[in-house]
Amino acid sequence: MTQRIPYRAIAQAIKQELRQVGDVLRCSIGLAPSRYLAKVASDMQKPDGLTVLLEAGLPQALFKLELRDLPGVGPRTEERLRQKGVQTVEQLCSYDRDGLRRLWGGVWGERMWHWLRGADFDMPASERKSLSRQHVLAPEHRSRAAAFPVVQKLLHSAAAELRRLDLWTGDLAVNVKFLG
């Protein structure tokens, strides 16, 4: 028989300990099946909340959020989603995995599909099939001359991560996408 860990009680104890430090020190805690959703949950009741998201209630528990409440959805991504007809988190969650991948234009959409349903999408290094880095250049920096140092930095970052994970690569690809 597995022992149940009293996560809510532990979170409450943390909040109580902080109150002992000082009257103005507060924290919001999010409990969820994944780190991604724990971050979302901690932001749902600021400045002194405790939010629990259960896997059984996902993704419906997220429907009241704004698109920008999701980590990874900034102003530009939100605008791009709205241009594609996605106005709410509920609409975003209605896409299947392949649809979200197409909507996002890549693997990030598929990861988002998993994250919104409570999966932690960090694969062990032994199962890792790829490693990537990406960066969107501001419009005023979208030239070959401005992009080259960014590509170099991204390649160095990916190489450092491979070394950290003690992995080797058989392929290296650089993809540049021009919008417009």
Helices and strands as residue ranges (DSSP letters): H 7-21, E 29-31, H 35-44, E 50-52, G 55-57, G 60-62, G 67-69, H 75-83, H 89-93, H 97-104, H 107-115, G 125-127, G 139-141, H 144-164
